[in-house]
């Protein structure tokens, strides 16, 4: 079998579909949300012939584009080379320094870089170890979560978690507004990763004994089907994202989508910046339908000799891209630096260290922490609070507010883009939100999208 994402011209389905049927379609799904935001016909189709080429499909008139299945893990994929998009030239080094905080270069090899050879997977511990370590309380203190709760606790926001599932016993049923499991009607987490992400964003103390960043936020739990290699595929991730887009369109509610997964590898193993999913993210963002939060990645110690190692959809101009630091505010050396598709990447960093919730219990990741995967839901929770407090601010304003509120890390003499605007500070972002358009990143982002980005149709 072979699977392709296919884009057709609007109004062409009745003419194109018979020709595709001749190629041996087994199954086809229209992505209604993608089709709406891109003003096109976006379909995912399975074909019986495993050797069917994208070129054969592309030769059919009125087919705009064809994309094969790439694989993603909470960081692997086939070779597709693409250079970093231009854009730094729009600003001087001094102007960039005013947007992206200068940080010391701490990219020293470690024994267990998350997502790289030698990955330390953590070891299981009990709830007493979680409480005694106090690591999660320190995370909440560092990012200003408790101060932000004086404003709200995310009660008017919806967070979608696209991940390995969730242990539903650890959620208050009243929080969950929907589940989507591509393979099953039930929801479970046979990895543990998705539960960690979900609880970091929105755990309730009445269930787990600790609060997530936005404990009153509503949740949509989405579990794409893994490929034969037990890795998530691009098309399955597109289906999950489409579910969120349709939810936003049908309910009129802007949704926050947490993506603690991405591309793992060197610069010669990339997807292009311009693919269907990245174009849809940019289009949906312009409509304020979806706030896309991404772990920036854990690629910085792979030995690729690349100054930029944050890839593709994790680093679009509209991605709330999140790096990882420790509880002392020092960037984790594995956390990816810079963005393939947007130079001001990551947006901010979030702290992770020690004991975290994982599956039905807890794991101790020691000094390493749980990677940028664990940092991303801190921003998802922060956005739930910001969007509840400021429902009429645009996505672009919320990005600028988050940058404006961050605490810069490091000294001005040692510029490094690894920590973006700095350490996430939710309370300060709330204070900055009303005047977010004045932050230099706001106008730069608009210029980049208007003048440079290949993701704007």
C-alpha positions in Angstrom: 0.0 0.0 0.0 1.1 3.6 -0.6 -0.4 6.7 0.9 -0.4 10.3 -0.5 -1.8 13.7 0.5 -3.3 15.1 -2.7 -4.3 18.7 -3.4 -6.8 19.4 -6.2 -8.2 22.5 -7.7 -11.6 23.6 -6.2 -14.4 22.1 -8.3 -12.3 19.4 -9.9 -13.1 16.4 -7.7 -15.7 14.9 -10.1 -13.2 15.0 -12.9 -10.1 13.9 -11.0 -11.6 11.2 -8.8 -12.4 8.7 -11.7 -8.7 8.9 -12.8 -7.5 8.3 -9.3 -9.8 5.3 -9.0 -8.1 3.8 -12.0 -4.9 3.9 -9.9 -6.4 1.6 -7.3 -7.8 3.7 -4.4 -8.4 1.6 -1.2 -9.5 4.5 1.0 -9.9 8.2 0.7 -10.6 11.0 3.2 -11.3 14.7 2.5 -9.7 17.0 5.0 -12.5 19.5 5.4 -10.6 21.9 7.7 -7.5 22.0 5.4 -9.7 22.4 2.4 -11.5 25.4 4.0 -8.4 27.3 5.1 -6.5 26.7 1.9 -9.4 27.2 -0.4 -8.5 24.0 -2.1 -9.4 20.3 -2.2 -7.1 18.4 0.2 -7.5 14.6 0.4 -5.5 11.7 1.9 -5.7 8.5 -0.2 -4.5 5.0 0.3 -3.6 3.0 -2.9 -3.2 -0.7 -3.3 0.1 -0.4 -5.3 3.0 0.1 -2.9 5.2 1.2 -5.8 2.8 3.9 -7.0 4.8 7.1 -7.5 3.8 10.7 -6.7 4.7 11.6 -10.3 2.1 9.3 -11.7 -0.6 11.1 -9.6 0.8 14.5 -10.3 0.4 14.0 -14.0 -3.4 14.0 -13.7 -4.7 17.5 -14.8 -6.1 19.7 -12.0 -4.0 18.0 -9.3 -2.0 20.8 -7.7 0.4 18.8 -5.5 1.2 15.3 -4.1 3.0 14.6 -0.9 4.2 11.2 0.4 4.2 10.0 3.9 7.0 11.2 6.1 7.5 10.0 9.7 7.8 11.9 12.9 8.7 10.9 16.4 8.6 12.7 19.7 11.4 13.2 17.2 13.1 10.0 11.5 12.3 10.5 8.0 13.3 10.1 4.4 15.8 12.4 2.7 14.4 15.6 1.4 16.8 18.5 1.5 15.7 22.1 1.9 17.7 25.2 2.9 16.7 27.5 5.7 14.3 30.2 4.5 15.9 33.6 4.2 14.7 36.5 6.4 17.4 37.5 8.8 18.4 40.2 6.4 15.2 42.1 7.1 16.7 43.2 10.4 20.1 44.3 11.6 21.9 42.2 14.2 21.1 44.9 16.8 17.4 44.7 15.9 17.4 40.9 16.1 19.0 41.2 19.5 16.1 43.3 20.7 13.7 40.5 19.8 15.7 37.3 20.6 17.4 37.4 24.0 21.2 37.0 24.0 22.2 33.8 25.7 25.5 32.2 26.6 26.6 29.4 24.3 26.2 26.3 26.5 26.2 23.8 23.8 28.6 21.4 25.5 28.2 17.7 25.0 26.2 15.8 27.6 26.0 12.1 28.3 22.3 11.8 27.6 20.9 14.3 25.1 17.2 13.7 24.7 16.3 12.5 21.2 19.9 11.9 20.3 22.0 8.7 20.6 22.3 7.9 24.3 18.8 9.2 25.1 18.1 8.8 28.8 14.5 7.6 29.0 14.0 8.4 32.7 13.2 5.9 35.4 9.9 5.2 37.2 9.3 6.7 40.6 6.4 6.9 42.9 4.2 9.9 43.9 6.2 10.4 47.1 9.3 11.0 45.0 7.3 13.5 42.9 6.2 15.4 45.9 9.6 15.3 47.7 11.5 16.5 44.6 9.2 19.6 44.3 10.4 20.0 40.7 6.9 20.7 39.3 6.2 23.3 41.9 9.5 25.0 40.9 8.4 24.9 37.2 5.1 26.7 38.1 7.0 29.3 40.1 9.6 29.9 37.4 7.0 30.7 34.7 4.7 32.8 36.8 1.8 30.5 36.7 0.5 31.1 40.2 0.6 34.9 39.7 -1.3 34.4 36.4 -4.0 32.4 38.2 -5.0 35.7 39.9 -6.4 36.6 36.5 -7.9 33.2 35.4 -7.1 29.5 35.2 -7.8 29.0 31.5 -11.5 28.2 31.9 -12.6 29.6 28.5 -9.9 27.9 26.4 -9.7 24.5 24.6 -6.3 22.7 24.4 -5.9 19.9 21.9 -3.1 17.4 22.5 -1.8 15.6 19.5 0.3 12.9 21.0 0.5 9.2 22.1 -2.8 9.4 23.8 -3.6 9.9 27.5 -4.4 7.9 30.6 -8.0 9.1 31.0 -8.1 8.1 34.7 -5.9 11.1 35.3 -8.3 13.6 33.9 -11.5 15.1 35.3 -14.2 13.9 32.8 -15.7 17.4 32.8 -12.5 18.7 31.3 -12.7 16.5 28.2 -14.7 17.9 25.3 -13.6 15.3 22.8 -11.3 12.4 22.0 -10.0 11.3 18.6 -8.2 8.0 18.3 -7.5 7.0 14.7 -7.4 3.3 15.5 -9.9 2.9 18.3 -12.9 4.5 19.8 -11.3 4.4 23.3 -8.4 6.5 24.5 -5.3 5.2 26.2 -1.5 5.9 26.3 0.8 3.0 25.8 3.9 5.3 25.8 3.2 7.7 28.6 4.5 10.8 26.7 1.0 12.1 25.9 -0.1 11.9 29.5 2.9 13.9 30.6 2.1 16.6 28.0 -1.6 16.7 28.9 -1.1 16.9 32.7 1.6 19.5 32.4 -0.9 21.7 30.5 -4.1 21.1 32.5 -3.9 18.7 35.4 -6.4 19.2 38.2 -5.3 18.8 41.9 -8.6 17.1 42.8 -7.5 14.2 40.5 -3.7 14.1 40.6 -2.7 16.1 43.6 -1.1 18.9 41.5 -2.2 21.6 39.1 -1.2 22.0 35.5 -0.5 25.4 34.1 -4.1 26.0 33.1 -6.1 23.6 35.3 -9.6 24.8 34.2 -8.9 24.5 30.4 -11.0 22.1 28.4 -9.2 19.3 26.6 -9.3 17.5 23.2 -7.1 14.4 23.2 -6.0 13.2 19.8 -4.0 10.0 19.1 -2.8 9.6 15.5 -2.2 6.0 14.3 1.5 5.0 14.3 3.2 3.7 11.2 4.5 0.1 10.9 7.7 1.4 12.7 5.5 2.7 15.6 6.2 6.3 14.5 3.6 8.9 13.7 3.1 9.6 10.0 2.6 13.0 8.4 -0.8 12.1 7.0 -2.1 10.8 10.3 -1.0 14.0 11.9 -2.8 16.0 9.2 -6.0 14.1 10.0 -5.6 15.0 13.7 -4.9 18.6 12.9 -7.9 18.6 10.6 -10.1 17.4 13.4 -9.0 20.5 15.4 -9.7 22.8 12.5 -13.2 21.4 12.0 -13.9 21.7 15.7 -12.8 25.4 15.6 -15.0 26.0 12.6 -18.0 24.2 14.0 -17.9 25.7 17.5 -16.5 29.1 16.7 -13.9 28.6 19.4 -10.2 29.2 18.8 -8.2 26.1 19.8 -4.7 25.7 21.1 -3.0 22.7 19.6 0.0 21.2 21.4 2.5 19.3 19.2 5.3 17.8 21.3 6.7 15.9 18.4 8.7 16.7 15.3 11.5 15.8 12.9 14.6 14.1 14.2 17.8 14.3 12.2 20.3 16.4 10.4 19.9 19.2 7.8 20.1 16.7 4.9 17.1 14.9 6.3 14.5 17.6 6.1 11.0 18.2 4.7 10.7 21.4 2.8 9.3 24.3 4.7 6.4 24.5 2.2 4.2 21.5 2.6 0.4 21.2 2.9 0.4 21.2 6.7 2.7 24.2 7.1 0.6 26.2 4.6 -2.6 25.2 6.5 -1.0 26.3 9.8 -0.3 29.8 8.4 -3.7 30.1 6.8 -5.5 29.0 10.0 -3.5 31.3 12.1 -4.4 34.3 9.9 -8.0 33.4 10.5 -7.3 33.1 14.3 -8.8 29.6 14.3 -5.9 27.7 15.8 -2.9 28.5 18.0 -0.1 26.1 17.1 2.3 25.2 19.9 5.4 23.2 19.0 8.3 21.7 20.9 11.3 23.2 18.9 13.1 19.8 19.0 16.0 18.0 20.6 18.4 18.0 17.7 21.2 20.2 18.9 23.7 17.5 19.8 23.3 15.3 16.7 26.7 16.3 15.3 25.1 17.7 12.2 27.4 20.8 12.1 24.3 22.9 11.3 23.9 26.3 13.0 20.1 25.8 12.6 18.5 22.6 13.8 14.8 23.4 14.4 12.9 21.9 11.5 9.9 22.5 9.3 6.4 22.7 11.0 8.0 23.2 14.4 9.4 26.5 13.2 7.0 28.3 11.0 6.4 32.1 11.5 3.1 31.3 13.3 4.5 28.4 15.5 4.6 29.0 19.2 7.9 27.2 19.2 9.3 26.2 22.6 12.8 25.3 23.6 13.9 23.7 26.9 16.0 25.0 29.8 16.7 23.7 33.3 15.4 25.0 36.6 18.3 27.4 36.8 17.3 29.0 33.5 20.2 27.5 31.5 19.3 26.2 28.1 19.4 22.4 27.8 22.2 21.6 25.4 20.1 19.2 23.3 17.3 21.8 22.7 17.3 22.8 19.0 18.6 26.2 18.0 17.0 28.4 15.3 14.3 27.7 12.8 14.4 26.3 9.3 11.3 28.2 8.4 11.6 31.3 10.6 14.7 32.9 12.0 13.2 34.0 15.3 12.9 30.5 16.7 12.3 29.4 19.4 9.8 31.9 20.7 10.6 31.2 24.3 11.9 28.4 26.5 10.3 26.5 29.3 11.9 24.7 32.3 12.0 20.9 32.6 14.1 18.9 35.1 13.7 16.0 37.5 10.4 14.2 38.2 7.5 14.6 35.8 4.1 12.9 35.5 4.3 10.1 32.9 1.6 7.6 31.9 -0.1 6.3 35.0 2.7 7.4 37.3 5.9 9.5 37.3 9.4 9.4 35.9 12.6 11.0 37.0 14.6 12.5 34.1 17.2 13.9 36.4 19.1 17.0 35.2 18.2 16.3 31.6 14.5 16.9 32.1 11.9 15.6 29.6 13.0 17.6 26.6 11.3 20.3 24.6 8.3 18.0 24.6 7.8 18.9 28.3 8.4 22.6 27.7 5.7 23.0 25.0 2.7 22.3 27.2 3.8 25.1 29.5 3.2 27.5 26.6 -0.1 25.7 25.7 -1.3 26.3 29.3 0.0 29.9 29.2 -2.0 30.5 26.0 -5.1 29.1 27.6 -4.8 31.8 30.3 -3.9 34.6 27.8 -6.7 33.7 25.4 -9.2 33.5 28.3 -8.1 37.0 29.5 -7.9 38.5 26.0 -10.3 36.7 23.7 -10.2 39.4 21.1 -6.4 39.6 20.7 -5.1 38.1 17.5 -2.7 35.1 17.4 0.1 37.4 16.3 -0.6 39.7 19.3 -0.4 36.8 21.6 3.0 35.7 20.2 4.3 39.2 20.6 2.9 39.4 24.2 4.7 36.2 25.1 7.9 37.5 23.7 7.5 40.8 25.4 6.8 39.1 28.8 9.7 36.7 28.7 12.8 37.1 30.9 15.9 37.4 28.8 18.6 34.8 29.6 22.3 35.4 29.4 24.5 38.4 28.6 24.4 40.7 25.7 28.0 39.9 24.7 27.1 36.2 24.0 24.3 36.2 21.5 22.8 32.8 20.8 19.2 32.2 19.5 18.8 29.0 21.5 16.4 30.5 24.1 14.4 32.9 21.9 12.9 35.8 23.8 13.8 34.1 27.1 12.1 32.3 29.9 8.3 32.0 29.7 6.6 34.4 32.1 2.8 34.1 32.0 2.0 37.0 34.4 4.3 39.4 32.5 2.8 38.3 29.2 -0.6 39.2 30.5 0.7 42.7 31.5 2.3 43.1 28.0 -0.7 41.9 26.0 -2.6 45.1 25.7 0.3 46.8 23.9 1.7 43.7 22.2 1.6 45.4 18.8 4.4 47.7 20.0 6.9 44.8 20.4 9.4 44.7 17.5 8.6 41.0 16.8 5.1 41.9 15.9 6.0 44.1 12.9 8.9 41.8 11.9 6.6 38.8 11.8 4.2 40.7 9.5 7.0 41.7 7.2 8.4 38.2 7.0 5.0 36.8 6.1 4.4 39.5 3.5 7.9 39.7 1.9 9.7 36.4 2.5 7.8 33.4 3.7 7.0 30.7 1.1 4.1 29.5 3.3 1.7 32.2 2.3 -0.4 31.3 -0.8 
